[in-house]
């Protein structure tokens, strides 16, 4: 009996040691788990085929690949319809699944007016949590999700009822997950908008010396941003106002684009001169500071351009 008791004591492990071992195993498991990539719940195979339309090299003299203008118009119509009827799911695919690659592809084909118009549509778009999750998770209402094609569909109502029968814990977890995804989408969307504006300003600089169609379409998009108060901030924040002023000072090396970039800067000045209060998220004092710092260079470069023009006429 004593031997059996000693064996049992020898095999037993203190409770504290067991807890430490279990905690150590859990820590190892947490460290070994890689970061999970976003896996969409919906089937986006048709969207993949649609996005392949833009997956062609940028048109240039070195390659013969060309996008048909009429097909670009159809692509614009399809995307506009998807963003109108299925904004949440469409932006989930474009921003989370594709990481905003469509913005890069649209910028590569800015010589097509239909694609430039679609890019402008993205820049002016407002995206709210309700657009992604629908009303069913935010309020107890009989109205169906904003993501549904047909808000009167019985099958959609049955699906929403089935989802609402879940436990409070699962419902809260689903809401938290959707909110986290929405925040990530918003960050990507904002970052891409800033990238687009900076690239469009670059198309009005000396970097673009031979593609007039790209210049004109970029100018059209930027001029539209000036007239919209919610998008005006993209032109004067993140160093964009300084970039526009510096581009205006490039002189004759940017002869083709000079009228467009100067017109853009003139319209920005005109917007500020008509206002006494701040824009949304834009302070007039910051604008005045930036302009006063660059005023001398701007005036000198314009006088130099006028002098060179006069000498050329002689």
Rosetta blueprint (number, residue, H / E / L):
1 X L
2 X H
3 X H
4 X H
5 X H
6 X H
7 X H
8 X H
9 X H
10 X H
11 X H
12 X L
13 X L
14 X L
15 X H
16 X H
17 X H
18 X H
19 X H
20 X H
21 X H
22 X H
23 X H
24 X H
25 X H
26 X H
27 X H
28 X H
29 X H
30 X H
31 X H
32 X H
33 X L
34 X L
35 X L
36 X L
37 X L
38 X L
39 X L
40 X L
41 X L
42 X L
43 X L
44 X L
45 X H
46 X H
47 X H
48 X H
49 X H
50 X H
51 X H
52 X H
53 X H
54 X H
55 X L
56 X L
57 X L
58 X L
59 X L
60 X L
61 X L
62 X L
63 X L
64 X L
65 X L
66 X L
67 X L
68 X L
69 X H
70 X H
71 X H
72 X H
73 X H
74 X H
75 X H
76 X H
77 X H
78 X H
79 X H
80 X H
81 X H
82 X H
83 X H
84 X H
85 X H
86 X L
87 X H
88 X H
89 X H
90 X H
91 X H
92 X H
93 X H
94 X H
95 X H
96 X H
97 X H
98 X L
99 X L
100 X L
101 X H
102 X H
103 X H
104 X H
105 X H
106 X H
107 X H
108 X H
109 X L
110 X L
111 X L
112 X L
113 X H
114 X H
115 X H
116 X H
117 X H
118 X H
119 X H
120 X H
121 X H
122 X H
123 X H
124 X L
125 X L
126 X L
127 X L
128 X L
129 X H
130 X H
131 X H
132 X H
133 X H
134 X L
135 X L
136 X L
137 X L
138 X L
139 X L
140 X L
141 X L
142 X L
143 X L
144 X L
145 X L
146 X L
147 X L
148 X L
149 X L
150 X L
151 X L
152 X L
153 X L
154 X H
155 X H
156 X H
157 X H
158 X H
159 X H
160 X H
161 X H
162 X H
163 X H
164 X H
165 X L
166 X L
167 X L
168 X H
169 X H
170 X H
171 X H
172 X H
173 X H
174 X H
175 X H
176 X H
177 X H
178 X H
179 X H
180 X H
181 X H
182 X H
183 X H
184 X H
185 X H
186 X H
187 X H
188 X H
189 X H
190 X H
191 X H
192 X H
193 X H
194 X H
195 X H
196 X H
197 X H
198 X H
199 X H
200 X H
201 X H
202 X H
203 X H
204 X L
205 X L
206 X L
207 X L
208 X L
209 X L
210 X L
211 X L
212 X H
213 X H
214 X H
215 X H
216 X H
217 X H
218 X H
219 X H
220 X H
221 X H
222 X H
223 X H
224 X H
225 X H
226 X H
227 X H
228 X L
229 X L
230 X L
231 X L
232 X L
233 X H
234 X H
235 X H
236 X H
237 X L
238 X L
239 X L
240 X H
241 X H
242 X H
243 X H
244 X H
245 X H
246 X H
247 X H
248 X H
249 X L
250 X L
251 X H
252 X H
253 X H
254 X H
255 X H
256 X H
257 X H
258 X H
259 X H
260 X H
261 X H
262 X H
263 X H
264 X H
265 X H
266 X H
267 X H
268 X H
269 X H
270 X H
271 X H
272 X H
273 X H
274 X L
275 X L
276 X L
277 X L
278 X L
279 X E
280 X L
281 X L
282 X E
283 X L
284 X H
285 X H
286 X H
287 X H
288 X H
289 X H
290 X H
291 X H
292 X H
293 X H
294 X H
295 X H
296 X H
297 X H
298 X H
299 X H
300 X H
301 X H
302 X H
303 X H
304 X H
305 X H
306 X H
307 X H
308 X H
309 X H
310 X H
311 X H
312 X H
313 X H
314 X L
